[in-house]
Amino acid sequence: MSEILTLESLDLRLRRFPETQQSELIAWDAADELLMLNALPEVRGRLLIINDHFGALGCAAARLNPIWVNDSFVAHQALKQNLDLNALPRPAHCLADLDQLTEPVDQVWIKLPRNLRYLEHLLDWLNGHLPQGTPVVIAARLKEMPSTLKALTEHYLDEIQPSRIRKKARLLSGVTSNRRASEPLVLTWQAPATEFLLENHPNTFAGQKLDVAAHLMLTHIPHGHRRIIDLGCGNGILALAAAKANPDAHILAVDESWHGVTSCRANLARVLPAERFEVHWDDCLTEVAPASADLVLCNPPFHQQQAVTDHIAWQMFRDAKRALAKGGRLRVIGNRHLGYHIKLNRLFGKVETVAANAKFVILDAIK
């Protein structure tokens, strides 16, 4: 795996966070390079960088003291790691959400998010808070640019100009307008076959629907537990179900997405007293005390940004084992082909199948 990015006047050492054994995965891509080559020399005034996955752009522009915004707690850790590797100064403002921005901005870079509803939120916010005509550059690899991107950007931005393609990546340059979203971008909806009213902020996983794995997991929430963790909580649907099934339990919900924990906090606060729950923005269970839980519920992701990988699931499983008291259970759901039973057997030694269908399996790993 290459760690060195050499590009004209730039010479950076960059690592993914957390580190992975998949040798083909690096901490930057061709869209990052294109921004560094084409947009970095044109920066005038205060730069705002949004959705920089592993801090490559933050490192390249570090001498400009940019404002750096990312929904992902892990991305914040990656930026810190890579700034330290290159002995570069930390930006004065590293924010989780644009709503935390209080400084003026003269130019914006956006790495295209996987979730276009989140991109719409970003563009809508920029149009509502920055002067009309503020330059905005969106960077992405061609394979990540869906057919709906053109209409979305044209709705919010003026004077859009696509760059020339380099290494199968492209920039879309435009300027802010005064056009805003016609409907609320924070969604409120009733989860099917439940009593739960859910609020989803734009970058929360699954949007305005219940993903298939969560739907199955909801029918297999155990009873009789007092200290429960929802690991990778998203909007908190499993935490809500666990609280209902275990009325004496304290619930800890954890996610690395700021919009996820914001949604979850609102959803839990709607039905639970404040003393019954906590919501943490964190990298898995890094800040959770050992042997502090009886039950961990987990529906792990199998990708980080655009890369398919199992290292996040591995970290979740290891952290869950550390957080569980002796005899505690990790209840996890995953696609059958991912082979979680093998990983969990290796880690816990005792694994039971709770339920399965043609696509998914629910497993209990017992400490």
DANORCOR-V941131 format. One line per field, one symbol per residue. phi: phi as a letter, one per 30 degrees, with the letter a starting at -180 (. if undefined). psi: psi as a letter, one per 30 degrees, with the letter a starting at -180 (. if undefined). burial: 1 if it has 9 or more other C-alpha atoms within 8 Angstrom, else 0. A space follows every 50 residues. Layout:
# DANORCOR-V941131
phi->???
psi->???
burial->???
This chain:
# DANORCOR-V941131
phi->.dccccahdcbbcbbdbddbdddddbcabddeeddddccedcdbidcccb idebidddddceddhdcbbadcddddddeeedddechcddedbccdaddd dbcdbcabcbdeddcdddededddddddbceejddbbccadedccddddd dddddccchdbddddbhibbcccabdbcdcddbecdcbacdeibcdcccb decdeiicacdddddddddbcdciccbbcccidhdidddddddddbdcdc cccbaccdddddddedddddbbdedcbbbccadhceccddhcbcbbcabd dcbbhccdacddeededddddddddeidbccbcaeeddiddddddddcib bbdcaabdccbcbcccd
psi->kkfkjkjcfkjkkkklklklfjffklglafeeeeeeeeeeffkkakkkkk hjeggeeeeegeffilkkkkfkeeeeeeeeeeeeeghlkkkfjjlflfff kfllkfkkkkkklejfeeeeeeeeeeffflkkgkkkkkklkefgjlffee eeefefllhkjkllkkhhllkjkallagklkflkfjkklkkkglgkkkkj legkkfbhljleeeeeefghkllglfjkkjjhfbfgeeeeeeeefifglk kjkklfkeeeeeeeeeeefffkleffllkkjljbhegkkkhglfkkkkik lgljbfkklgfeeeeeeeeeeefklkflkjjkklkeffhfeeeeeeeefj kkkellafelkkkkkk.
burial->00101000000111111001000011110111111110110000011111 11111111111100111111111111111111101101001001111100 00001111111100001111111111100101011111111000100010 01010111010000000111111111100000001011011000001111 11110010010011101100100011111111111111111110110011 11111111111111111110000001111111111000001111111111 01110000000111111111111110011111111100000011100111 10110100011111111
